[in-house]
Amino acid sequence: MSSRMEAGVGPPDAEGAPSATRPTRTTSARDLRTALKAGAPGDAGAPEGTPTPAPDAFPAALREALGRRGLSLERVSERLRARGIGVSQATLSSWQRGRSQPERARSLRAVEVLEEILELPGGALRSLLGPRRPRGRVAPARGESAALQVLGKDSVVEKALGERFRHFNQATGSLLIHDVVTLGERGTLGNLTTTNVLRASRAGADRALFVLSFDDEQAEPLDIRVTSGRLGEATYLKGLKSLVLEIHFGRELAKLETTVVSYSVDVSPSREPATHYERWSRANLHEYLQQVFFHPDALPSGCRRYFRDQVGSPPRGQRRISMNDPHSTHVLVSRCKPGVHGVAWDFGTPE
């Protein structure tokens, strides 16, 4: 299993949209039907004095159109891709939930094609969007910039989160992370259990995002259990071999308040044995503990710890680590600097 995302909190306003899972304001069914039938002009051509659409108008209309056509987000994403427009399921989910709205040029083009796919009049969806942001280069957000330093551009995590990537980790930071990796009798990943202690950097944080990336497309999530927090969303992106989890805290945190998120994911057997597990972090962690439990019928010949400055860069600081009873190894890192911390093992003949 390859690198995974540390905690990333869903922002109170990803791109001007409310942070609640469902919008706080509602649009009447009559208004939606009128918009879907009439297809009012987009914001660029709207006459002066046209009222600004309610913030929930676009996501509500999108949900209604998707339901009417009976199309899944996966199917819609595939149809967009067939027309040369890449929009992930995670981004589509964010749009229909009101977590973010399309504003960039490529996103607005996707909305136009969405109207065709959903058999809507031209402008029916785009007319429900608020004013576009001023054009020009936008500097990366603080959290995005820190993540890019470790992940690099166009990473799997960025593709999995779509437009949420820009703001995904701005409201909290991880203090302590404990990963427990359990391998099966063939040496394949069987279960991953994670406990993450988060601290709010500002008031209002109420959820976190996590991305789990797998090396083998046959290694898919079978069961997801959240033991601390509440599962709000789970989206498996087969094309990216990644699972996106949104876990809610149950309430809004005060600034500097801490919370604990714990989850466990059972994974289907991959074709080949797992050879490593990595955890990336955009900021300093107080402590990181990784435990790896091996099946007694598939014990490694050796284990080692290592560090990468960036995902995909050469490992350095490699050191052999010992096995413990029962059939496990671990690494504990204090005052972790940003980067990738990993444990690797070999199933071959001992050196």
Summary of the structure (lengths in Angstrom):
residues: 351
radius of gyration: 22.0
end to end distance: 24.1
largest distance: 76.8
contacts: 1145
relative contact order: 0.15
helix: 25%
strand: 32%
